[in-house]
Amino acid sequence: MTTETERGSRKTRIGVVVSNKMTKTVVVKVERRVADRKYGKIVMKATKFKAHDEKQECQPGDKVRIEETRPLSKDKRWRVVETLEKAAEV
């Protein structure tokens, strides 16, 4: 079995689940802080990733860690590794 050092480390991101309306797929919004090119002010930018959720456990509002993987479909290149924080039940 190959170890992580042999195949290289995979990219990971932490984000919030926005949607779980697809079967075994969630949309995860990942925010990052970047400096504005002209003025230098720090602003928040967001990117949405489609991630594979095999057990269909994620709910909107959950904070999750996603990891890069092989292409699973046209848009899915990430998978949910773990749920860090569950959404608050109302």
N, CA, C and O atoms as CSV, one atom per row, in Angstrom:
chain,resi,resn,atom,element,x,y,z
A,1,MET,N,N,0.844,-1.185,0.000
A,1,MET,CA,C,0.000,0.000,0.000
A,1,MET,C,C,0.885,1.242,0.000
A,1,MET,O,O,1.893,1.291,0.705
A,2,THR,N,N,0.508,2.244,-0.790
A,2,THR,CA,C,1.319,3.451,-0.880
A,2,THR,C,C,1.041,4.367,0.297
A,2,THR,O,O,-0.079,4.433,0.805
A,3,THR,N,N,2.061,5.060,0.715
A,3,THR,CA,C,1.895,6.016,1.798
A,3,THR,C,C,1.703,7.403,1.200
A,3,THR,O,O,1.904,7.617,0.005
A,4,GLU,N,N,1.314,8.329,2.046
A,4,GLU,CA,C,1.042,9.684,1.576
A,4,GLU,C,C,2.303,10.347,1.023
A,4,GLU,O,O,2.222,11.124,0.072
A,5,THR,N,N,3.465,10.051,1.605
A,5,THR,CA,C,4.692,10.679,1.125
A,5,THR,C,C,5.084,10.167,-0.257
A,5,THR,O,O,5.717,10.893,-1.023
A,6,GLU,N,N,4.724,8.948,-0.583
A,6,GLU,CA,C,5.060,8.409,-1.895
A,6,GLU,C,C,4.246,9.056,-3.003
A,6,GLU,O,O,4.782,9.339,-4.074
A,7,ARG,N,N,2.963,9.294,-2.767
A,7,ARG,CA,C,2.135,9.862,-3.826
A,7,ARG,C,C,1.992,11.379,-3.697
A,7,ARG,O,O,1.338,12.003,-4.533
A,8,GLY,N,N,2.585,11.980,-2.672
A,8,GLY,CA,C,2.500,13.423,-2.478
A,8,GLY,C,C,1.329,13.786,-1.599
A,8,GLY,O,O,0.378,13.018,-1.457
A,9,SER,N,N,1.405,14.953,-1.015
A,9,SER,CA,C,0.316,15.384,-0.147
A,9,SER,C,C,-0.802,15.982,-0.989
A,9,SER,O,O,-0.554,16.611,-2.018
A,10,ARG,N,N,-2.027,15.779,-0.542
A,10,ARG,CA,C,-3.191,16.278,-1.268
A,10,ARG,C,C,-3.634,17.599,-0.657
A,10,ARG,O,O,-3.451,17.832,0.538
A,11,LYS,N,N,-4.211,18.453,-1.474
A,11,LYS,CA,C,-4.695,19.732,-0.985
A,11,LYS,C,C,-5.924,19.511,-0.104
A,11,LYS,O,O,-6.764,18.663,-0.404
A,12,THR,N,N,-6.023,20.264,0.962
A,12,THR,CA,C,-7.203,20.216,1.821
A,12,THR,C,C,-7.711,21.642,2.018
A,12,THR,O,O,-6.941,22.602,2.000
A,13,ARG,N,N,-9.012,21.757,2.204
A,13,ARG,CA,C,-9.642,23.048,2.444
A,13,ARG,C,C,-10.692,22.852,3.539
A,13,ARG,O,O,-11.212,21.751,3.723
A,14,ILE,N,N,-10.998,23.932,4.261
A,14,ILE,CA,C,-12.049,23.913,5.268
A,14,ILE,C,C,-13.111,24.906,4.825
A,14,ILE,O,O,-12.804,26.049,4.489
A,15,GLY,N,N,-14.367,24.460,4.826
A,15,GLY,CA,C,-15.445,25.328,4.378
A,15,GLY,C,C,-16.773,24.947,4.994
A,15,GLY,O,O,-16.848,24.069,5.854
A,16,VAL,N,N,-17.816,25.617,4.545
A,16,VAL,CA,C,-19.166,25.420,5.067
A,16,VAL,C,C,-20.044,24.850,3.962
A,16,VAL,O,O,-20.012,25.316,2.824
A,17,VAL,N,N,-20.835,23.829,4.314
A,17,VAL,CA,C,-21.741,23.210,3.346
A,17,VAL,C,C,-22.878,24.194,3.043
A,17,VAL,O,O,-23.550,24.695,3.945
A,18,VAL,N,N,-23.069,24.452,1.746
A,18,VAL,CA,C,-24.114,25.376,1.306
A,18,VAL,C,C,-25.344,24.607,0.846
A,18,VAL,O,O,-26.473,25.040,1.076
A,19,SER,N,N,-25.125,23.451,0.186
A,19,SER,CA,C,-26.240,22.691,-0.371
A,19,SER,C,C,-25.932,21.200,-0.310
A,19,SER,O,O,-24.783,20.780,-0.446
A,20,ASN,N,N,-26.993,20.403,-0.100
A,20,ASN,CA,C,-26.847,18.947,-0.145
A,20,ASN,C,C,-27.986,18.333,-0.961
A,20,ASN,O,O,-28.417,17.214,-0.682
A,21,LYS,N,N,-28.469,19.057,-1.958
A,21,LYS,CA,C,-29.635,18.612,-2.720
A,21,LYS,C,C,-29.330,17.532,-3.737
A,21,LYS,O,O,-30.251,16.901,-4.255
A,22,MET,N,N,-28.055,17.301,-4.039
A,22,MET,CA,C,-27.678,16.250,-4.982
A,22,MET,C,C,-27.371,14.968,-4.227
A,22,MET,O,O,-27.006,15.006,-3.052
A,23,THR,N,N,-27.518,13.838,-4.897
A,23,THR,CA,C,-27.235,12.554,-4.277
A,23,THR,C,C,-25.725,12.385,-4.119
A,23,THR,O,O,-24.976,12.470,-5.092
A,24,LYS,N,N,-25.286,12.144,-2.877
A,24,LYS,CA,C,-23.880,11.917,-2.525
A,24,LYS,C,C,-22.952,13.066,-2.921
A,24,LYS,O,O,-21.749,12.864,-3.085
A,25,THR,N,N,-23.500,14.254,-3.074
A,25,THR,CA,C,-22.698,15.430,-3.415
A,25,THR,C,C,-23.139,16.605,-2.560
A,25,THR,O,O,-24.332,16.821,-2.345
A,26,VAL,N,N,-22.158,17.363,-2.072
A,26,VAL,CA,C,-22.450,18.596,-1.344
A,26,VAL,C,C,-21.676,19.736,-2.002
A,26,VAL,O,O,-20.633,19.522,-2.620
A,27,VAL,N,N,-22.203,20.943,-1.860
A,27,VAL,CA,C,-21.509,22.133,-2.329
A,27,VAL,C,C,-20.912,22.798,-1.101
A,27,VAL,O,O,-21.626,23.119,-0.151
A,28,VAL,N,N,-19.583,23.007,-1.122
A,28,VAL,CA,C,-18.868,23.565,0.019
A,28,VAL,C,C,-18.309,24.923,-0.371
A,28,VAL,O,O,-17.610,25.053,-1.376
A,29,LYS,N,N,-18.622,25.935,0.433
A,29,LYS,CA,C,-18.135,27.293,0.193
A,29,LYS,C,C,-16.892,27.510,1.043
A,29,LYS,O,O,-16.940,27.402,2.268
A,30,VAL,N,N,-15.775,27.817,0.382
A,30,VAL,CA,C,-14.500,28.043,1.053
A,30,VAL,C,C,-14.150,29.521,0.909
A,30,VAL,O,O,-14.056,30.035,-0.206
A,31,GLU,N,N,-13.962,30.195,2.025
A,31,GLU,CA,C,-13.606,31.613,2.001
A,31,GLU,C,C,-12.124,31.787,2.264
A,31,GLU,O,O,-11.513,31.028,3.017
A,32,ARG,N,N,-11.558,32.806,1.625
A,32,ARG,CA,C,-10.149,33.127,1.840
A,32,ARG,C,C,-9.985,34.647,1.869
A,32,ARG,O,O,-10.792,35.386,1.305
A,33,ARG,N,N,-8.936,35.088,2.531
A,33,ARG,CA,C,-8.655,36.519,2.637
A,33,ARG,C,C,-7.558,36.882,1.655
A,33,ARG,O,O,-6.494,36.262,1.647
A,34,VAL,N,N,-7.814,37.886,0.827
A,34,VAL,CA,C,-6.815,38.351,-0.143
A,34,VAL,C,C,-6.755,39.868,-0.106
A,34,VAL,O,O,-7.726,40.532,0.256
A,35,ALA,N,N,-5.606,40.406,-0.485
A,35,ALA,CA,C,-5.444,41.853,-0.552
A,35,ALA,C,C,-5.949,42.353,-1.905
A,35,ALA,O,O,-5.646,41.765,-2.943
A,36,ASP,N,N,-6.722,43.443,-1.884
A,36,ASP,CA,C,-7.188,44.062,-3.118
A,36,ASP,C,C,-5.972,44.528,-3.921
A,36,ASP,O,O,-5.029,45.097,-3.371
A,37,ARG,N,N,-6.012,44.273,-5.243
A,37,ARG,CA,C,-4.842,44.583,-6.072
A,37,ARG,C,C,-4.518,46.076,-6.112
A,37,ARG,O,O,-3.347,46.455,-6.086
A,38,LYS,N,N,-5.536,46.917,-6.173
A,38,LYS,CA,C,-5.295,48.353,-6.304
A,38,LYS,C,C,-5.050,49.031,-4.967
A,38,LYS,O,O,-4.099,49.800,-4.821
A,39,TYR,N,N,-5.900,48.752,-3.994
A,39,TYR,CA,C,-5.848,49.486,-2.735
A,39,TYR,C,C,-5.171,48.743,-1.594
A,39,TYR,O,O,-4.789,49.362,-0.600
A,40,GLY,N,N,-5.014,47.421,-1.715
A,40,GLY,CA,C,-4.325,46.664,-0.680
A,40,GLY,C,C,-5.199,46.283,0.501
A,40,GLY,O,O,-4.717,45.628,1.425
A,41,LYS,N,N,-6.474,46.673,0.503
A,41,LYS,CA,C,-7.365,46.318,1.606
A,41,LYS,C,C,-7.639,44.817,1.585
A,41,LYS,O,O,-7.804,44.230,0.516
A,42,ILE,N,N,-7.687,44.196,2.764
A,42,ILE,CA,C,-7.978,42.771,2.873
A,42,ILE,C,C,-9.474,42.557,2.669
A,42,ILE,O,O,-10.293,43.142,3.377
A,43,VAL,N,N,-9.826,41.719,1.701
A,43,VAL,CA,C,-11.224,41.407,1.418
A,43,VAL,C,C,-11.414,39.899,1.425
A,43,VAL,O,O,-10.467,39.140,1.217
A,44,MET,N,N,-12.660,39.470,1.669
A,44,MET,CA,C,-12.982,38.049,1.668
A,44,MET,C,C,-13.457,37.631,0.278
A,44,MET,O,O,-14.327,38.275,-0.309
A,45,LYS,N,N,-12.881,36.554,-0.240
A,45,LYS,CA,C,-13.311,35.968,-1.507
A,45,LYS,C,C,-13.779,34.557,-1.210
A,45,LYS,O,O,-13.260,33.903,-0.305
A,46,ALA,N,N,-14.761,34.085,-1.970
A,46,ALA,CA,C,-15.307,32.747,-1.732
A,46,ALA,C,C,-15.296,31.932,-3.015
A,46,ALA,O,O,-15.494,32.468,-4.105
A,47,THR,N,N,-15.062,30.633,-2.873
A,47,THR,CA,C,-15.108,29.689,-3.980
A,47,THR,C,C,-15.977,28.518,-3.543
A,47,THR,O,O,-15.905,28.074,-2.398
A,48,LYS,N,N,-16.801,28.020,-4.466
A,48,LYS,CA,C,-17.649,26.868,-4.164
A,48,LYS,C,C,-17.075,25.629,-4.834
A,48,LYS,O,O,-16.747,25.650,-6.021
A,49,PHE,N,N,-16.955,24.559,-4.074
A,49,PHE,CA,C,-16.462,23.280,-4.576
A,49,PHE,C,C,-17.560,22.236,-4.432
A,49,PHE,O,O,-18.283,22.228,-3.436
A,50,LYS,N,N,-17.689,21.352,-5.424
A,50,LYS,CA,C,-18.577,20.199,-5.284
A,50,LYS,C,C,-17.736,19.071,-4.718
A,50,LYS,O,O,-16.674,18.751,-5.252
A,51,ALA,N,N,-18.212,18.468,-3.637
A,51,ALA,CA,C,-17.460,17.426,-2.949
A,51,ALA,C,C,-18.312,16.181,-2.774
A,51,ALA,O,O,-19.530,16.262,-2.608
A,52,HIS,N,N,-17.653,15.023,-2.813
A,52,HIS,CA,C,-18.325,13.737,-2.667
A,52,HIS,C,C,-18.574,13.455,-1.191
A,52,HIS,O,O,-17.654,13.524,-0.376
A,53,ASP,N,N,-19.826,13.135,-0.847
A,53,ASP,CA,C,-20.230,12.799,0.521
A,53,ASP,C,C,-20.873,11.416,0.478
A,53,ASP,O,O,-22.087,11.296,0.314
A,54,GLU,N,N,-20.059,10.375,0.623
A,54,GLU,CA,C,-20.503,8.990,0.438
A,54,GLU,C,C,-21.672,8.616,1.337
A,54,GLU,O,O,-22.622,7.979,0.882
A,55,LYS,N,N,-21.617,9.001,2.604
A,55,LYS,CA,C,-22.651,8.590,3.559
A,55,LYS,C,C,-23.828,9.554,3.632
A,55,LYS,O,O,-24.781,9.304,4.370
A,56,GLN,N,N,-23.780,10.627,2.897
A,56,GLN,CA,C,-24.834,11.646,2.861
A,56,GLN,C,C,-25.162,12.167,4.256
A,56,GLN,O,O,-26.332,12.289,4.618
A,57,GLU,N,N,-24.134,12.471,5.034
A,57,GLU,CA,C,-24.306,12.935,6.409
A,57,GLU,C,C,-24.337,14.457,6.527
A,57,GLU,O,O,-24.909,14.988,7.479
A,58,CYS,N,N,-23.737,15.158,5.588
A,58,CYS,CA,C,-23.588,16.610,5.701
A,58,CYS,C,C,-24.905,17.343,5.489
A,58,CYS,O,O,-25.698,16.998,4.613
A,59,GLN,N,N,-25.115,18.361,6.313
A,59,GLN,CA,C,-26.288,19.227,6.223
A,59,GLN,C,C,-25.811,20.654,5.964
A,59,GLN,O,O,-24.679,20.989,6.314
A,60,PRO,N,N,-26.644,21.504,5.358
A,60,PRO,CA,C,-26.246,22.905,5.160
A,60,PRO,C,C,-25.884,23.561,6.490
A,60,PRO,O,O,-26.604,23.420,7.479
A,61,GLY,N,N,-24.777,24.270,6.502
A,61,GLY,CA,C,-24.295,24.925,7.720
A,61,GLY,C,C,-23.184,24.168,8.415
A,61,GLY,O,O,-22.519,24.729,9.285
A,62,ASP,N,N,-22.957,22.895,8.059
A,62,ASP,CA,C,-21.879,22.111,8.668
A,62,ASP,C,C,-20.523,22.634,8.207
A,62,ASP,O,O,-20.350,23.014,7.048
A,63,LYS,N,N,-19.568,22.647,9.127
A,63,LYS,CA,C,-18.196,23.010,8.787
A,63,LYS,C,C,-17.443,21.710,8.505
A,63,LYS,O,O,-17.395,20.828,9.362
A,64,VAL,N,N,-16.852,21.582,7.307
A,64,VAL,CA,C,-16.227,20.324,6.894
A,64,VAL,C,C,-14.826,20.558,6.343
A,64,VAL,O,O,-14.472,21.661,5.927
A,65,ARG,N,N,-14.043,19.482,6.354
A,65,ARG,CA,C,-12.731,19.486,5.697
A,65,ARG,C,C,-12.874,18.660,4.431
A,65,ARG,O,O,-13.367,17.533,4.475
A,66,ILE,N,N,-12.440,19.218,3.288
A,66,ILE,CA,C,-12.483,18.493,2.025
A,66,ILE,C,C,-11.061,18.277,1.529
A,66,ILE,O,O,-10.152,19.045,1.843
A,67,GLU,N,N,-10.887,17.219,0.750
A,67,GLU,CA,C,-9.568,16.851,0.246
A,67,GLU,C,C,-9.655,16.610,-1.259
A,67,GLU,O,O,-10.639,16.064,-1.757
A,68,GLU,N,N,-8.624,17.020,-1.964
A,68,GLU,CA,C,-8.563,16.819,-3.397
A,68,GLU,C,C,-8.479,15.330,-3.717
A,68,GLU,O,O,-7.835,14.574,-2.990
A,69,THR,N,N,-9.128,14.907,-4.801
A,69,THR,CA,C,-9.125,13.510,-5.202
A,69,THR,C,C,-9.188,13.431,-6.718
A,69,THR,O,O,-9.211,14.457,-7.399
A,70,ARG,N,N,-9.216,12.219,-7.244
A,70,ARG,CA,C,-9.319,12.052,-8.692
A,70,ARG,C,C,-10.675,12.557,-9.166
A,70,ARG,O,O,-11.600,12.648,-8.360
A,71,PRO,N,N,-10.823,12.888,-10.443
A,71,PRO,CA,C,-12.124,13.346,-10.927
A,71,PRO,C,C,-13.196,12.274,-10.742
A,71,PRO,O,O,-13.040,11.144,-11.205
A,72,LEU,N,N,-14.282,12.636,-10.065
A,72,LEU,CA,C,-15.377,11.707,-9.815
A,72,LEU,C,C,-16.540,11.945,-10.775
A,72,LEU,O,O,-17.340,11.040,-11.013
A,73,SER,N,N,-16.639,13.146,-11.322
A,73,SER,CA,C,-17.648,13.478,-12.323
A,73,SER,C,C,-17.156,14.731,-13.049
A,73,SER,O,O,-16.001,15.129,-12.898
A,74,LYS,N,N,-18.019,15.336,-13.822
A,74,LYS,CA,C,-17.621,16.517,-14.593
A,74,LYS,C,C,-17.103,17.642,-13.688
A,74,LYS,O,O,-16.108,18.288,-14.016
A,75,ASP,N,N,-17.772,17.878,-12.554
A,75,ASP,CA,C,-17.401,18.985,-11.671
A,75,ASP,C,C,-16.796,18.559,-10.344
A,75,ASP,O,O,-16.206,19.390,-9.653
A,76,LYS,N,N,-16.923,17.279,-9.960
A,76,LYS,CA,C,-16.484,16.826,-8.634
A,76,LYS,C,C,-15.022,16.395,-8.647
A,76,LYS,O,O,-14.653,15.417,-9.298
A,77,ARG,N,N,-14.193,17.150,-7.911
A,77,ARG,CA,C,-12.766,16.830,-7.765
A,77,ARG,C,C,-12.355,16.766,-6.297
A,77,ARG,O,O,-11.167,16.644,-5.999
A,78,TRP,N,N,-13.304,16.844,-5.382
A,78,TRP,CA,C,-13.028,16.885,-3.946
A,78,TRP,C,C,-13.914,15.887,-3.230
A,78,TRP,O,O,-14.954,15.487,-3.754
A,79,ARG,N,N,-13.502,15.474,-2.017
A,79,ARG,CA,C,-14.340,14.598,-1.200
A,79,ARG,C,C,-14.295,15.083,0.244
A,79,ARG,O,O,-13.305,15.663,0.689
A,80,VAL,N,N,-15.381,14.835,0.961
A,80,VAL,CA,C,-15.472,15.237,2.366
A,80,VAL,C,C,-14.670,14.250,3.193
A,80,VAL,O,O,-14.916,13.045,3.135
A,81,VAL,N,N,-13.711,14.751,3.964
A,81,VAL,CA,C,-12.867,13.905,4.805
A,81,VAL,C,C,-13.486,13.774,6.197
A,81,VAL,O,O,-13.581,12.674,6.740
A,82,GLU,N,N,-13.909,14.914,6.773
A,82,GLU,CA,C,-14.494,14.878,8.112
A,82,GLU,C,C,-15.381,16.092,8.335
A,82,GLU,O,O,-15.222,17.131,7.693
A,83,THR,N,N,-16.311,15.934,9.256
A,83,THR,CA,C,-17.159,17.039,9.673
A,83,THR,C,C,-16.561,17.617,10.947
A,83,THR,O,O,-16.439,16.925,11.958
A,84,LEU,N,N,-16.188,18.898,10.887
A,84,LEU,CA,C,-15.548,19.520,12.032
A,84,LEU,C,C,-16.575,20.070,13.029
A,84,LEU,O,O,-16.352,20.045,14.239
A,85,GLU,N,N,-17.702,20.566,12.505
A,85,GLU,CA,C,-18.703,21.193,13.353
A,85,GLU,C,C,-20.069,21.015,12.711
A,85,GLU,O,O,-20.242,21.319,11.531
A,86,LYS,N,N,-21.027,20.532,13.463
A,86,LYS,CA,C,-22.376,20.365,12.944
A,86,LYS,C,C,-23.118,21.686,13.004
A,86,LYS,O,O,-22.830,22.532,13.851
A,87,ALA,N,N,-24.082,21.863,12.095
A,87,ALA,CA,C,-24.889,23.094,12.078
A,87,ALA,C,C,-25.792,23.124,13.302
A,87,ALA,O,O,-26.234,22.086,13.793
A,88,ALA,N,N,-26.053,24.310,13.776
A,88,ALA,CA,C,-26.928,24.472,14.946
A,88,ALA,C,C,-28.357,24.127,14.556
A,88,ALA,O,O,-28.879,24.652,13.572
A,89,GLU,N,N,-28.987,23.249,15.322
A,89,GLU,CA,C,-30.370,22.860,15.081
A,89,GLU,C,C,-31.295,23.955,15.624
A,89,GLU,O,O,-31.122,24.432,16.746
A,90,VAL,N,N,-32.281,24.343,14.805
A,90,VAL,CA,C,-33.206,25.399,15.232
A,90,VAL,C,C,-34.530,24.830,15.632
A,90,VAL,O,O,-35.430,25.576,16.019
